[in-house]
Amino acid sequence: MRLEGRTAIITGGAGGIGFAYAQRFANEGARVAIADVDEAAGQAAAERLGAPGEGFFVQTDVSDPESVEACANAVAERYGSIDILVNNAALYGDWDMRDQSFEYLQRVFEVNQHGVWLMTRAVSSRMVEQRHGRIINQASGAAFNYASPPSPDGEFHGLSSFSYSQTKFGVVGLTKFSAAQLGRYGVTVNCIAPGVVDTEATRKTVPGNLLEQLGQDQPIPGVIQAEDLTGAAVFFASDEARYITGQILVVSGGRHMP
């Protein structure tokens, strides 16, 4: 019950890693607000939380400033405070790697990176006022993948957008800039960078049995589950981490050691 009495917003909390965070936070005593663009999935997820946490769903598009502000206002009105924000929402399972257009690159940035900034902006003033807050961003081990396979014919066919990796590396930087601004007010900002995690979204992106193969090709073999990330999130959200800020914790079985 390390988060007893705290209110947490989990973006993208309707499924996958986000719902694993929501479940763990509820089990640790937090009041959990699931912020997700998918109304049906979000409502169902909130109902599944149950005791000891109290599930609450707010339909939220993290790329829309008005939607983000409405989310923060709704949670603050219901619970009286916002103590924890987990910026988990991102384009991933529905990420189209074939679309290399600039317009699509902008869209991925709008959700994966600008959405983190918008949510942080929406809750930070409240956290500063109460002189306490925990913000946990989700990057990815993909932020540290710089190698790119050559084209089949060995020719250069134009610069790829690397959209997902770019945005997640941006989240790493945003974590540090936000931490530097908010630390003096009792607000910490840290980041979890998962490796390849076994979720429905990953199964859409990683073909065939490649997920199991990747799990064996790392210093600690095994396929990472969403629940394997939740301990790190609870630690960052707890008072035990009150002097830790601006840090990136990679949970990838040793695949990435930045």
C-alpha positions as CSV (number, residue, x, y, z in Angstrom):
1,M,0.0,0.0,0.0
2,R,2.8,2.4,-0.8
3,L,0.5,4.7,-2.8
4,E,-2.4,4.8,-0.4
5,G,-4.3,8.1,-0.6
6,R,-2.7,9.1,-3.8
7,T,-4.5,9.9,-7.1
8,A,-2.9,8.6,-10.3
9,I,-3.7,9.3,-13.9
10,I,-2.5,6.6,-16.3
11,T,-2.7,7.6,-20.0
12,G,-3.3,4.7,-22.4
13,G,-4.5,2.8,-19.4
14,A,-7.2,0.8,-21.2
15,G,-4.9,-2.1,-22.1
16,G,-1.5,-3.5,-22.3
17,I,1.3,-2.0,-20.2
18,G,-1.0,0.9,-19.2
19,F,-3.6,-1.4,-17.7
20,A,-0.9,-3.3,-15.8
21,Y,0.3,0.0,-14.3
22,A,-3.3,0.8,-13.4
23,Q,-3.9,-2.6,-11.7
24,R,-0.6,-2.4,-9.7
25,F,-1.3,1.2,-8.6
26,A,-4.8,0.3,-7.5
27,N,-3.4,-2.7,-5.5
28,E,-0.9,-0.3,-3.9
29,G,-3.8,1.8,-2.7
30,A,-4.0,4.6,-5.3
31,R,-7.1,6.1,-6.7
32,V,-6.7,5.4,-10.4
33,A,-8.0,7.5,-13.3
34,I,-7.6,5.8,-16.7
35,A,-7.2,8.3,-19.5
36,D,-7.6,6.7,-22.9
37,V,-9.0,7.7,-26.3
38,D,-10.9,4.4,-26.6
39,E,-14.1,4.9,-24.6
40,A,-15.4,1.3,-24.6
41,A,-12.0,-0.2,-23.6
42,G,-11.4,2.5,-21.1
43,Q,-14.8,2.0,-19.4
44,A,-14.3,-1.7,-19.3
45,A,-10.8,-1.3,-17.8
46,A,-12.0,1.0,-15.1
47,E,-14.7,-1.5,-14.1
48,R,-12.1,-4.3,-13.9
49,L,-9.9,-2.5,-11.4
50,G,-12.1,-3.0,-8.4
51,A,-11.0,-2.8,-4.7
52,P,-8.8,-1.6,-3.2
53,G,-8.4,1.0,-5.9
54,E,-11.3,3.0,-7.3
55,G,-11.4,3.0,-11.1
56,F,-12.4,6.1,-13.0
57,F,-12.3,6.6,-16.8
58,V,-11.8,9.9,-18.6
59,Q,-11.9,9.8,-22.4
60,T,-8.7,11.6,-23.4
61,D,-6.8,12.4,-26.6
62,V,-3.4,13.2,-25.4
63,S,-2.6,15.1,-28.7
64,D,-5.5,17.5,-28.1
65,P,-4.8,20.3,-25.6
66,E,-8.4,20.8,-24.8
67,S,-9.0,17.1,-24.1
68,V,-5.9,17.0,-21.9
69,E,-7.0,20.0,-19.8
70,A,-10.5,18.5,-19.5
71,C,-9.0,15.2,-18.2
72,A,-6.9,17.0,-15.6
73,N,-9.9,19.1,-14.5
74,A,-12.2,16.0,-14.2
75,V,-9.7,14.1,-12.1
76,A,-9.0,17.0,-9.8
77,E,-12.7,17.7,-9.4
78,R,-13.4,14.0,-8.5
79,Y,-10.5,13.3,-6.2
80,G,-9.3,16.8,-5.1
81,S,-5.7,16.3,-6.1
82,I,-3.5,14.8,-8.8
83,D,-0.4,13.2,-7.3
84,I,0.9,10.9,-10.0
85,L,0.9,11.0,-13.8
86,V,2.0,8.0,-15.9
87,N,2.5,9.1,-19.5
88,N,2.1,5.8,-21.2
89,A,-0.2,6.5,-24.2
90,A,1.5,6.2,-27.6
91,L,1.1,5.1,-31.2
92,Y,2.7,1.7,-31.2
93,G,0.4,-1.3,-31.9
94,D,-1.3,0.8,-34.7
95,W,2.0,2.4,-35.8
96,D,2.4,2.1,-39.6
97,M,6.1,1.6,-40.3
98,R,5.5,1.7,-44.0
99,D,4.2,5.3,-43.9
100,Q,7.3,7.5,-44.3
101,S,5.5,10.7,-45.0
102,F,6.3,13.9,-43.1
103,E,2.6,14.2,-42.2
104,Y,2.6,10.8,-40.5
105,L,5.9,11.6,-38.7
106,Q,4.1,14.7,-37.3
107,R,1.2,12.6,-36.1
108,V,3.4,10.2,-34.3
109,F,5.2,13.1,-32.6
110,E,1.8,14.7,-31.7
111,V,0.8,11.6,-29.7
112,N,4.1,10.0,-28.5
113,Q,6.0,13.1,-27.5
114,H,3.8,16.2,-27.6
115,G,1.2,14.3,-25.7
116,V,3.6,13.7,-22.8
117,W,4.4,17.5,-22.7
118,L,0.7,18.4,-22.8
119,M,-0.2,16.1,-20.0
120,T,2.8,17.2,-17.9
121,R,1.8,20.8,-18.4
122,A,-1.8,20.1,-17.4
123,V,-0.9,18.5,-14.1
124,S,2.3,20.3,-13.1
125,S,0.7,23.5,-11.9
126,R,-1.5,21.4,-9.4
127,M,1.5,19.4,-8.3
128,V,3.6,22.5,-7.8
129,E,0.8,24.1,-5.7
130,Q,0.6,21.1,-3.4
131,R,4.4,20.8,-3.4
132,H,4.3,17.1,-4.3
133,G,4.0,15.1,-7.5
134,R,5.4,12.2,-9.3
135,I,5.5,12.1,-13.1
136,I,6.6,8.9,-14.9
137,N,7.2,8.9,-18.6
138,Q,7.4,5.9,-20.8
139,A,10.1,5.9,-23.4
140,S,11.3,2.7,-25.1
141,G,14.5,0.7,-25.6
142,A,13.8,1.7,-29.3
143,A,15.1,5.1,-28.4
144,F,18.6,3.6,-28.1
145,N,18.5,1.6,-31.4
146,Y,20.6,3.4,-33.9
147,A,21.4,0.6,-36.4
148,S,19.3,0.4,-39.5
149,P,19.4,-2.6,-41.9
150,P,20.6,-1.8,-45.5
151,S,18.1,-1.8,-48.3
152,P,17.8,-5.1,-50.2
153,D,19.5,-3.7,-53.2
154,G,22.2,-1.8,-51.2
155,E,21.1,1.5,-52.6
156,F,20.0,4.6,-50.7
157,H,16.3,5.3,-51.2
158,G,15.9,8.4,-49.0
159,L,16.1,9.0,-45.3
160,S,13.7,7.0,-43.2
161,S,11.6,8.8,-40.6
162,F,12.5,6.5,-37.6
163,S,9.3,8.0,-36.2
164,Y,8.7,5.8,-33.2
165,S,12.4,5.8,-32.1
166,Q,12.7,9.6,-32.6
167,T,9.7,10.3,-30.4
168,K,10.8,7.9,-27.6
169,F,14.3,9.5,-27.6
170,G,12.5,12.8,-27.4
171,V,10.6,11.6,-24.3
172,V,14.0,10.8,-22.7
173,G,15.1,14.4,-23.2
174,L,11.7,15.8,-22.1
175,T,12.0,13.9,-18.9
176,K,15.3,15.6,-18.1
177,F,14.1,19.1,-19.0
178,S,10.9,18.7,-17.0
179,A,12.8,17.2,-14.0
180,A,15.1,20.2,-13.9
181,Q,12.1,22.7,-13.9
182,L,9.9,20.9,-11.3
183,G,12.3,19.4,-8.8
184,R,12.5,22.5,-6.5
185,Y,8.7,22.2,-6.0
186,G,8.7,18.7,-4.8
187,V,7.8,17.2,-8.2
188,T,10.0,14.4,-9.6
189,V,10.0,13.3,-13.3
190,N,11.5,10.0,-14.2
191,C,11.3,7.6,-17.2
192,I,10.9,3.9,-17.8
193,A,12.3,2.6,-21.1
194,P,11.0,-1.0,-21.7
195,G,12.5,-3.5,-24.0
196,V,10.2,-5.7,-26.2
197,V,7.2,-6.5,-24.0
198,D,4.7,-9.2,-24.7
199,T,1.4,-7.3,-25.3
200,E,-1.3,-7.4,-27.9
201,A,0.2,-4.3,-29.4
202,T,3.6,-5.9,-29.7
203,R,2.1,-9.0,-31.2
204,K,0.8,-6.8,-34.0
205,T,4.2,-5.3,-34.6
206,V,6.6,-8.2,-34.1
207,P,5.9,-11.0,-36.6
208,G,5.6,-14.7,-35.9
209,N,7.8,-16.2,-33.2
210,L,10.3,-13.3,-33.4
211,L,9.2,-12.2,-29.9
212,E,10.4,-15.4,-28.3
213,Q,13.6,-15.2,-30.3
214,L,14.3,-11.7,-29.2
215,G,13.7,-12.8,-25.6
216,Q,16.5,-15.3,-25.9
217,D,18.9,-12.8,-27.5
218,Q,19.5,-10.7,-24.3
219,P,21.7,-11.1,-21.2
220,I,18.7,-12.1,-19.1
221,P,16.8,-14.4,-21.3
222,G,13.0,-14.4,-21.3
223,V,10.0,-12.6,-22.7
224,I,9.2,-9.5,-20.7
225,Q,5.6,-9.2,-19.5
226,A,3.8,-5.9,-18.7
227,E,3.8,-6.8,-15.0
228,D,7.6,-6.8,-15.0
229,L,7.5,-3.0,-15.5
230,T,5.1,-2.2,-12.7
231,G,7.5,-2.4,-9.8
232,A,9.7,0.3,-11.3
233,A,6.7,2.5,-11.8
234,V,5.5,2.1,-8.2
235,F,9.0,2.9,-6.9
236,F,9.2,6.1,-8.9
237,A,5.7,7.0,-7.7
238,S,6.5,6.4,-4.0
239,D,8.1,8.5,-1.4
240,E,11.1,6.1,-1.5
241,A,12.1,7.9,-4.7
242,R,11.7,11.5,-3.5
243,Y,15.4,12.3,-4.2
244,I,15.4,10.6,-7.6
245,T,14.6,12.7,-10.7
246,G,15.5,13.0,-14.3
247,Q,16.5,9.3,-14.5
248,I,15.9,6.7,-17.2
249,L,15.4,3.1,-16.0
250,V,15.7,0.6,-18.8
251,V,13.8,-2.6,-18.3
252,S,14.9,-4.8,-21.2
253,G,16.7,-7.8,-19.8
254,G,20.0,-6.1,-20.5
255,R,19.3,-5.6,-24.2
256,H,19.9,-1.9,-23.9
257,M,22.6,-0.5,-21.6
258,P,22.7,3.3,-22.4
